[in-house]
Amino acid sequence: MSDETLQQLVDELAIRRVLDEYCLRLELNSFDEWMDLFTPDTVYEVYKLKLTGRKEVTDVLSQAPHGVHLGGAARIIIDGDSAVTLQNYAFISTGTDEWNAGWYHRELVRTREGWKISRTRVQFARKDDLPENERARKLAYPISFG
């Protein structure tokens, strides 16, 4: 096995670990420990919001409903010190009968501390011609869906 092939495998394993920790830390660890997976200038797009930086992401997403995040299959494309991933997911609320599913589109970068998420876009699986989930409009954190 060549050094290049070995490095590719090591990088892919490290990135998969970040993707796994994304779901587990969000559910079981402190929010700060979840945020350690991100770069300081991370961008997070969800619910038609574009959040920039760890503070803004924390201020909004720490108020989101709690539940189980099931990270599924992941496609990983590595290019040197950056990577692009696509991973399907399902979210099941532990407080209501709410759930959603879709895809996490992520960009990661290699840092001195290891691979970190620099950008996330959450794409919901529902089709555009279906009505939006009205319950999502009632989320407890301070955002507008209008």
C-alpha positions, 0 to 999 in steps of 0.5 A: 500500500502506498503512502498516499493510499494510506494517508487517504484512508487515515483521513477518511477514517478521521472525517468519518469520526467527526461525522459520527461525533457530530450526532453523538455529541449533539445528543449526549455531550455539552453544546460546547463539546459539539461546537469543538467539531467546528472551525471558529468561522464555521457557516451553518445553514438551516431553516433558511438561516445562515449562521456564521461563527461558533457564537451565532451557531450556539445562540440559535441551535442550542435552543433547538429541540432535542432528539436522536440524530441518526447519521447514515451513509456518507460520501467523502471527497478529500482534496488535500487539506479540505474535504466535501461530504454528503451524509443522509440523516434522520432526526427523531425528537425525544419530546414530541412526535416530530421527526425529519430526514434529509442530508447534511452537506458539509465542508471540512478542513484539516487543522492543527487539532484535526479535521473540523467542519467549516460549513454545513447546509442542512437539506430537508428531504421533503419536496418543495411542492408539499406544505411546510411542517407547521410544527416547525414554525413553533420551534422555541428558538428565536427565528422566523420562518416567514 
